[in-house]
Amino acid sequence: MAAVWQQVLAVDARYNAYRTPTFPQFRTQYIRRRSQLLRENAKAGHPPALRRQYLRLRGQLLGQRYGPLSEPGSARAYSNSIVRSSRTTLDRMEDFEDDPRALGARGHRRSVSRGSYQLQAQMNRAVYEDRPPGSVVPTSVAEASRAMAGDTSLSENYAFAGMYHVFDQHVDEAVPRVRFANDDRHRLACCSLDGSISLCQLVPAPPTVLHVLRGHTRGVSDFAWSLSNDILVSTSLDATMRIWASEDGRCIREIPDPDGAELLCCTFQPVNNNLTVVGNAKHNVHVMNISTGKKVKGGSSKLTGRVLALSFDAPGRLLWAGDDRGSVFSFLFDMATGKLTKAKRLVVHEGSPVTSISARSWVSREARDPSLLINACLNKLLLYRVVDNEGALQLKRSFPIEQSSHPVRSIFCPLMSFRQGACVVTGSEDMCVHFFDVERAAKAAVNKLQGHSAPVLDVSFNCDESLLASSDASGMVIVWRREQK
């Protein structure tokens, strides 16, 4: 959708809470229809000056009808409840690239126990610096990026604009997590504070909700797809985790939290999906065996606050956990036993909840070091460099967003870029989705999507970056389509 029409849609979306307040389904239908009409107008090629004039008049008329634009009270109420009493977690490592040096001659994973993050960063730099200027990173992932994304610039590839679909099955209850299935273009799941999880199919058109997973008695704070996408694990404020069959939505097992506390986040161990790590409101991290429903011996550790965010590195040997008091802890994970050993602690900002952690081994040919992306209620998105094999972190740079109280999340783009630059995407309390180039020194903003009428809590790419899903505090999920040139 052309930029000015997108701004028109954003103005309408922000006033949408005032339209038919007792009939949220009509508000959602209005935005869907509005998006369709504006896309058709964009194709007609109206002069930009005329579109800008229309935007001004539209804003004035809406202001006269509904009063000054303000954030709906429901979003603020949600902010207070979710951050203080049910803060949620973070990006699971569903889109890590395998280090080519960790693969054997036939493509099988081999041990990387003797490696370190310092060594990996040095080897990454050496490989890069040996290449002629302007050449691509010599990895299969970079070539896959070229094949899937095409020969486009970074800005062109992330020129998302048009809405592909709007899901409204959770309207008026926040959707703290939305995730595409692993290596999948068209399967999407989202969880809600209404206590349910939706499994959606985007193709064939029209997109549909395949299953609604019900069973939790309180809000679902987080969920994760298994590597093969056959099961999902969910955590809830009802102090239980559940294992679901994705094919038919059946609940396979219910597992109570070992401490009887609200469960706020979860992530699969990336190599052994029989193990799942959960974080709870009593400051504890537990490694759970989902086959037995038991806590792994030696697989527990205590943080300084409520555990809101978890993320593994690609080989599954390092785990980071963030809490609501501003600390990020790193743990060494024993692959044989599931035992956790506390390694390092970083205080991002005292008292600022760490709501999102996303790890990446190699972002692009410029961002060659292992990296961590962190949201911490500081009105900034933080990018850290992993500096050693115990998970110690060093701040690389930050990007301006609005986040002071909501559990906002961010992600690395799934394809390791062969282009100059590397992109990250984040939600924000300004009701927008922001794209940033982590290697651009000035004017790092690549794109901004406007269309939500509440703070954007989570974002997720499909495997080839053709679709982006975002969820917000009012329960709306928007699937964005990359602009076609």
C-alpha positions as CSV (number, residue, x, y, z in Angstrom):
1,M,0.0,0.0,0.0
2,A,1.3,3.4,-0.8
3,A,2.9,5.3,2.1
4,V,0.2,8.0,2.5
5,W,-2.7,5.5,2.2
6,Q,-0.9,3.5,4.9
7,Q,-0.9,6.6,7.1
8,V,-4.6,7.0,6.4
9,L,-5.3,3.5,7.6
10,A,-3.2,4.1,10.7
11,V,-5.3,7.1,11.6
12,D,-8.5,5.1,11.1
13,A,-7.1,2.2,13.2
14,R,-6.2,4.5,16.1
15,Y,-9.7,5.9,16.2
16,N,-11.2,2.5,15.7
17,A,-11.6,1.9,19.5
18,Y,-14.2,4.6,19.5
19,R,-16.3,3.1,16.8
20,T,-19.1,0.7,17.9
21,P,-17.3,0.1,21.3
22,T,-19.7,-2.8,22.2
23,F,-19.2,-4.6,18.8
24,P,-15.5,-5.3,18.3
25,Q,-16.2,-7.5,15.3
26,F,-17.6,-4.6,13.4
27,R,-14.5,-2.5,14.2
28,T,-12.3,-5.3,12.8
29,Q,-14.4,-5.7,9.7
30,Y,-14.2,-1.9,9.1
31,I,-10.4,-2.0,9.2
32,R,-10.3,-5.0,6.8
33,R,-12.6,-3.3,4.3
34,R,-10.7,0.0,4.7
35,S,-7.4,-1.7,4.0
36,Q,-8.9,-3.3,0.9
37,L,-10.2,0.1,-0.4
38,L,-7.0,1.9,0.2
39,R,-5.0,-0.8,-1.6
40,E,-7.3,-0.4,-4.6
41,N,-6.8,3.4,-4.5
42,A,-3.1,3.0,-4.3
43,K,-3.1,1.0,-7.5
44,A,-5.2,3.8,-9.2
45,G,-2.2,6.1,-8.7
46,H,-3.8,9.2,-7.2
47,P,-1.4,12.2,-7.0
48,P,0.6,12.2,-3.7
49,A,-0.5,15.8,-3.0
50,L,-4.2,14.8,-3.2
51,R,-3.5,11.8,-0.9
52,R,-1.8,14.0,1.7
53,Q,-4.7,16.5,1.5
54,Y,-7.1,13.7,2.1
55,L,-5.1,12.5,5.1
56,R,-5.2,15.9,6.7
57,L,-9.0,16.3,6.1
58,R,-9.6,12.8,7.4
59,G,-7.6,13.4,10.6
60,Q,-9.5,16.7,11.2
61,L,-12.9,15.1,10.7
62,L,-12.1,12.2,13.0
63,G,-10.7,14.6,15.6
64,Q,-13.9,16.6,15.5
65,R,-16.1,13.5,15.8
66,Y,-14.2,11.6,18.4
67,G,-12.0,14.1,20.1
68,P,-8.2,14.3,20.4
69,L,-6.4,11.1,19.6
70,S,-5.4,9.2,22.7
71,E,-4.3,5.7,23.7
72,P,-7.3,3.6,24.6
73,G,-7.5,3.0,28.4
74,S,-7.8,-0.8,27.8
75,A,-4.2,-0.8,26.5
76,R,-2.8,0.9,29.5
77,A,-4.7,-1.4,31.8
78,Y,-3.3,-4.3,30.0
79,S,0.2,-2.8,30.3
80,N,-0.1,-2.6,34.1
81,S,-1.4,-6.2,34.4
82,I,0.9,-7.9,32.0
83,V,4.1,-6.3,33.1
84,R,3.5,-6.4,36.8
85,S,1.6,-9.6,37.3
86,S,1.9,-11.7,34.1
87,R,4.9,-10.5,32.2
88,T,5.7,-12.8,29.3
89,T,8.7,-14.1,27.5
90,L,10.8,-14.0,24.6
91,D,11.7,-15.0,21.2
92,R,12.6,-18.7,21.0
93,M,15.5,-19.6,18.7
94,E,13.4,-20.7,15.7
95,D,15.5,-19.0,13.1
96,F,19.1,-19.6,14.0
97,E,21.5,-20.4,11.2
98,D,23.8,-23.4,11.8
99,D,27.4,-22.6,11.8
100,P,28.9,-24.2,8.7
101,R,31.9,-25.4,10.8
102,A,29.5,-27.4,13.0
103,L,28.5,-29.6,10.1
104,G,30.3,-32.7,9.0
105,A,31.3,-33.6,5.4
106,R,27.8,-35.0,4.7
107,G,25.9,-32.1,6.4
108,H,25.4,-33.8,9.7
109,R,25.9,-31.9,12.9
110,R,29.1,-32.6,14.7
111,S,30.4,-31.6,18.2
112,V,31.3,-27.9,18.6
113,S,32.3,-28.3,22.3
114,R,35.8,-27.1,21.8
115,G,34.7,-23.9,20.1
116,S,34.1,-20.6,21.8
117,Y,32.2,-17.5,21.0
118,Q,35.5,-15.6,20.8
119,L,36.9,-18.2,18.4
120,Q,33.7,-18.1,16.3
121,A,33.7,-14.3,16.0
122,Q,37.4,-14.4,15.0
123,M,36.8,-17.1,12.4
124,N,33.8,-15.2,11.1
125,R,35.9,-12.1,10.7
126,A,38.7,-14.1,9.1
127,V,36.4,-15.6,6.5
128,Y,34.9,-12.2,5.8
129,E,38.2,-10.3,5.5
130,D,39.6,-12.9,3.1
131,R,36.9,-12.1,0.6
132,P,37.2,-9.5,-2.1
133,P,35.3,-6.2,-1.3
134,G,31.6,-6.5,-2.1
135,S,31.6,-10.3,-2.2
136,V,29.0,-12.3,-0.3
137,V,29.5,-14.4,2.8
138,P,30.5,-17.9,1.6
139,T,27.8,-19.8,3.4
140,S,24.9,-21.9,2.3
141,V,22.5,-19.7,4.3
142,A,23.6,-16.6,2.5
143,E,23.1,-18.2,-0.8
144,A,19.6,-19.4,0.3
145,S,19.0,-15.8,1.2
146,R,19.8,-14.7,-2.3
147,A,17.6,-17.4,-3.8
148,M,14.6,-16.6,-1.6
149,A,14.8,-12.9,-1.4
150,G,16.1,-12.1,-4.8
151,D,18.7,-9.5,-5.8
152,T,17.1,-6.6,-3.9
153,S,18.5,-4.0,-1.5
154,L,17.8,-4.3,2.2
155,S,15.3,-1.4,2.0
156,E,13.5,-3.1,-0.9
157,N,13.3,-6.5,0.7
158,Y,11.7,-5.1,3.8
159,A,9.2,-2.8,2.1
160,F,6.3,-4.4,3.8
161,A,3.1,-2.4,3.5
162,G,-0.1,-4.1,2.5
163,M,-2.2,-6.1,4.9
164,Y,-2.5,-9.7,3.8
165,H,-5.0,-10.6,6.4
166,V,-6.4,-9.5,9.8
167,F,-7.2,-12.2,12.5
168,D,-9.7,-11.1,15.1
169,Q,-10.6,-14.2,17.0
170,H,-8.9,-12.8,20.2
171,V,-10.2,-9.3,20.0
172,D,-10.3,-7.4,23.4
173,E,-7.8,-9.8,25.0
174,A,-4.1,-9.2,24.4
175,V,-2.1,-11.5,22.1
176,P,1.4,-11.5,23.7
177,R,2.9,-14.0,21.3
178,V,2.6,-14.8,17.5
179,R,4.8,-17.3,15.7
180,F,5.0,-18.9,12.3
181,A,5.9,-22.6,12.3
182,N,9.5,-23.5,11.6
183,D,10.5,-23.5,8.0
184,D,6.9,-22.8,7.0
185,R,5.4,-20.0,5.0
186,H,1.7,-20.4,5.8
187,R,1.1,-21.9,9.3
188,L,0.8,-19.4,12.1
189,A,-0.1,-19.7,15.8
190,C,-0.9,-17.1,18.4
191,C,-1.7,-17.2,22.1
192,S,-4.0,-14.9,24.1
193,L,-4.7,-13.8,27.6
194,D,-8.2,-15.2,27.0
195,G,-6.7,-18.6,27.7
196,S,-6.6,-20.1,24.2
197,I,-4.2,-20.7,21.3
198,S,-5.2,-20.3,17.7
199,L,-3.6,-22.4,14.8
200,C,-4.1,-20.6,11.5
201,Q,-3.6,-21.5,7.9
202,L,-2.9,-18.6,5.4
203,V,-3.1,-20.6,2.2
204,P,-5.3,-21.4,0.3
205,A,-7.2,-18.2,0.5
206,P,-9.1,-17.1,2.4
207,P,-6.9,-17.6,5.5
208,T,-8.7,-19.7,8.2
209,V,-8.4,-20.6,11.9
210,L,-7.8,-24.4,11.8
211,H,-8.0,-25.1,15.6
212,V,-8.5,-23.2,18.8
213,L,-6.7,-24.9,21.6
214,R,-8.6,-24.6,24.9
215,G,-7.7,-26.0,28.3
216,H,-5.8,-23.4,30.2
217,T,-7.9,-21.7,32.9
218,R,-6.1,-18.4,32.7
219,G,-4.2,-16.4,30.1
220,V,-1.6,-18.1,27.9
221,S,1.7,-16.2,28.4
222,D,3.9,-18.0,25.8
223,F,4.2,-21.0,23.5
224,A,6.8,-22.6,21.2
225,W,6.7,-24.8,18.1
226,S,8.8,-28.0,18.2
227,L,11.5,-28.3,15.5
228,S,9.3,-30.6,13.4
229,N,6.1,-28.5,14.1
230,D,4.2,-31.6,15.3
231,I,3.7,-30.3,18.8
232,L,3.4,-27.0,20.7
233,V,4.3,-26.3,24.3
234,S,2.4,-23.5,26.1
235,T,2.8,-21.8,29.4
236,S,0.0,-20.1,31.4
237,L,-0.8,-17.9,34.3
238,D,-2.7,-21.0,35.7
239,A,0.7,-22.4,36.7
240,T,0.7,-25.2,34.1
241,M,2.4,-26.0,30.9
242,R,0.6,-28.0,28.2
243,I,1.8,-30.1,25.2
244,W,-0.5,-30.0,22.2
245,A,-0.7,-32.0,18.9
246,S,-0.7,-29.4,16.1
247,E,-2.4,-31.7,13.6
248,D,-5.7,-31.9,15.5
249,G,-5.3,-29.4,18.4
250,R,-5.5,-32.2,21.0
251,C,-3.9,-31.7,24.5
252,I,-1.4,-34.5,24.9
253,R,-0.2,-33.7,28.5
254,E,-0.7,-31.1,31.2
255,I,2.3,-30.5,33.5
256,P,2.1,-28.4,36.7
257,D,4.9,-25.9,37.5
258,P,7.2,-27.5,40.1
259,D,6.8,-24.4,42.3
260,G,3.1,-23.9,41.7
261,A,3.8,-20.5,40.3
262,E,2.5,-18.6,37.2
263,L,4.5,-19.7,34.1
264,L,5.6,-16.7,32.1
265,C,7.8,-18.1,29.3
266,C,9.1,-21.2,27.6
267,T,11.5,-22.4,24.9
268,F,12.5,-25.7,23.4
269,Q,16.1,-26.9,23.7
270,P,17.0,-26.5,20.0
271,V,18.8,-29.9,19.6
272,N,16.8,-32.1,22.0
273,N,13.1,-31.1,21.7
274,N,12.3,-33.6,24.5
275,L,13.5,-30.9,26.9
276,T,11.7,-27.6,27.4
277,V,12.9,-24.7,29.6
278,V,10.3,-22.6,31.4
279,G,10.5,-19.5,33.6
280,N,8.1,-18.7,36.4
281,A,6.9,-15.9,38.7
282,K,8.9,-17.3,41.7
283,H,12.2,-16.3,40.0
284,N,13.0,-19.9,38.8
285,V,14.1,-21.4,35.6
286,H,13.3,-25.1,35.2
287,V,14.3,-27.7,32.5
288,M,11.4,-30.0,32.0
289,N,11.2,-33.4,30.3
290,I,8.0,-33.3,28.4
291,S,7.9,-37.1,27.9
292,T,7.9,-37.7,31.6
293,G,6.4,-34.5,32.8
294,K,9.2,-34.2,35.4
295,K,11.8,-31.6,36.2
296,V,15.3,-32.5,35.1
297,K,17.7,-33.1,38.0
298,G,20.1,-30.2,38.3
299,G,18.1,-28.3,35.6
300,S,16.9,-25.5,37.9
301,S,18.3,-22.1,38.8
302,K,17.1,-18.9,40.5
303,L,17.1,-15.4,39.1
304,T,16.7,-12.1,40.9
305,G,13.2,-11.6,39.7
306,R,10.2,-13.0,37.7
307,V,11.5,-14.8,34.6
308,L,10.1,-13.1,31.5
309,A,12.4,-14.1,28.6
310,L,14.4,-17.1,27.5
311,S,16.6,-17.8,24.4
312,F,19.1,-20.5,23.5
313,D,22.1,-20.1,21.2
314,A,22.1,-22.2,18.0
315,P,23.9,-25.3,19.3
316,G,21.8,-25.2,22.5
317,R,24.8,-25.0,24.8
318,L,24.1,-21.5,26.1
319,L,20.8,-20.2,27.6
320,W,20.0,-16.6,28.4
321,A,17.2,-15.6,30.8
322,G,15.9,-12.2,31.6
323,D,13.9,-11.0,34.6
324,D,11.7,-8.2,35.7
325,R,14.4,-6.5,37.7
326,G,16.6,-5.7,34.7
327,S,19.0,-8.6,34.7
328,V,20.1,-11.1,32.0
329,F,21.7,-14.3,33.1
330,S,23.6,-16.8,31.0
331,F,23.7,-20.5,31.7
332,L,25.8,-23.3,30.4
333,F,23.6,-26.2,29.3
334,D,24.8,-29.8,29.7
335,M,23.6,-31.5,26.5
336,A,23.9,-35.0,28.1
337,T,22.1,-34.4,31.4
338,G,20.1,-31.1,31.0
339,K,21.9,-29.6,33.9
340,L,22.1,-25.8,34.1
341,T,25.3,-24.0,35.4
342,K,25.0,-20.2,36.0
343,A,27.7,-18.4,34.2
344,K,27.4,-14.6,33.8
345,R,25.0,-11.8,34.8
346,L,24.4,-8.5,33.1
347,V,22.3,-5.7,34.6
348,V,20.7,-4.1,31.6
349,H,19.0,-1.4,33.7
350,E,18.1,-1.8,37.4
351,G,14.4,-2.2,37.8
352,S,13.6,-2.3,34.0
353,P,11.8,-5.6,33.0
354,V,13.7,-7.5,30.3
355,T,10.7,-8.6,28.1
356,S,12.5,-10.0,25.1
357,I,15.7,-11.8,24.3
358,S,16.5,-13.1,20.8
359,A,19.9,-14.7,19.9
360,R,21.6,-15.0,16.6
361,S,24.9,-16.6,15.6
362,W,25.7,-14.5,12.5
363,V,23.4,-11.7,11.4
364,S,25.0,-10.7,8.2
365,R,28.4,-10.1,6.5
366,E,28.8,-6.9,8.5
367,A,27.3,-8.0,11.8
368,R,29.5,-11.1,12.1
369,D,29.7,-11.6,15.8
370,P,27.1,-13.7,17.7
371,S,24.5,-11.2,18.9
372,L,21.6,-10.8,21.3
373,L,18.6,-8.5,20.8
374,I,17.0,-7.3,24.0
375,N,13.9,-5.3,24.9
376,A,14.0,-3.9,28.4
377,C,11.3,-1.1,28.8
378,L,13.9,1.7,28.2
379,N,12.3,3.2,25.1
380,K,15.2,1.5,23.3
381,L,15.9,-1.7,21.4
382,L,19.3,-3.0,22.5
383,L,21.8,-5.0,20.4
384,Y,24.5,-6.8,22.4
385,R,27.6,-8.7,21.2
386,V,28.3,-12.1,22.7
387,V,32.0,-11.8,23.7
388,D,32.9,-15.2,25.2
389,N,31.8,-18.8,25.5
390,E,30.1,-18.2,28.8
391,G,27.6,-15.7,27.3
392,A,29.0,-12.4,28.5
393,L,27.5,-9.5,26.7
394,Q,28.8,-6.1,25.4
395,L,26.4,-3.4,24.2
396,K,26.9,-2.7,20.5
397,R,24.2,-0.1,19.8
398,S,20.6,0.8,20.5
399,F,17.6,2.0,18.5
400,P,14.8,4.3,19.5
401,I,11.3,2.8,20.1
402,E,8.5,3.4,22.6
403,Q,8.6,0.9,25.4
404,S,8.2,1.8,29.0
405,S,5.7,-0.7,30.4
406,H,4.4,-3.3,27.9
407,P,6.0,-6.7,27.2
408,V,7.2,-5.8,23.7
409,R,9.3,-8.3,21.7
410,S,11.7,-8.1,18.8
411,I,13.3,-10.5,16.3
412,F,16.2,-10.9,13.9
413,C,15.1,-11.4,10.3
414,P,15.3,-15.1,9.7
415,L,17.4,-15.0,6.5
416,M,21.1,-14.2,7.0
417,S,21.5,-11.4,4.5
418,F,24.0,-11.5,1.7
419,R,23.4,-7.8,1.3
420,Q,25.2,-5.0,3.1
421,G,23.4,-4.4,6.4
422,A,21.2,-6.6,8.5
423,C,17.6,-6.1,9.6
424,V,15.8,-6.5,13.0
425,V,12.1,-5.9,13.6
426,T,10.4,-4.9,16.9
427,G,7.0,-4.0,18.2
428,S,6.5,-0.7,20.0
429,E,4.0,1.1,22.3
430,D,3.5,3.7,19.5
431,M,1.3,1.1,17.8
432,C,3.8,0.6,15.0
433,V,6.1,-2.1,13.8
434,H,9.7,-0.8,13.3
435,F,12.4,-2.2,11.0
436,F,16.1,-1.2,11.8
437,D,19.3,-1.8,9.9
438,V,21.8,-2.8,12.6
439,E,24.8,-1.8,10.6
440,R,23.6,1.6,9.3
441,A,25.4,4.3,11.3
442,A,22.8,7.0,10.8
443,K,19.1,6.8,10.0
444,A,18.9,3.1,10.9
445,A,15.1,3.0,10.4
446,V,14.3,1.0,7.3
447,N,10.5,0.8,7.5
448,K,7.6,1.5,9.9
449,L,4.2,-0.3,9.6
450,Q,1.1,1.6,10.9
451,G,-2.2,-0.1,11.3
452,H,-2.6,-1.3,14.9
453,S,-4.8,0.6,17.3
454,A,-2.9,-0.7,20.4
455,P,0.7,-1.3,21.5
456,V,2.4,-3.9,19.2
457,L,3.6,-6.7,21.4
458,D,5.2,-9.3,19.1
459,V,6.3,-9.9,15.6
460,S,7.2,-13.0,13.5
461,F,8.4,-13.7,10.0
462,N,7.6,-16.7,7.9
463,C,10.6,-18.6,6.7
464,D,11.2,-16.8,3.4
465,E,10.3,-13.3,4.7
466,S,7.4,-12.9,2.4
467,L,5.0,-12.4,5.3
468,L,5.3,-10.7,8.7
469,A,2.8,-11.2,11.5
470,S,2.3,-8.7,14.3
471,S,0.0,-8.9,17.4
472,D,-1.2,-6.2,19.8
473,A,-2.6,-5.5,23.2
474,S,-6.2,-5.3,22.0
475,G,-6.0,-8.8,20.5
476,M,-5.6,-8.1,16.8
477,V,-3.2,-10.0,14.6
478,I,-2.2,-8.5,11.3
479,V,-0.3,-10.4,8.6
480,W,1.6,-8.0,6.4
481,R,2.7,-8.8,2.8
482,R,6.0,-7.7,1.3
483,E,5.4,-5.0,-1.3
484,Q,5.6,-6.4,-4.8
485,K,7.6,-4.4,-7.3
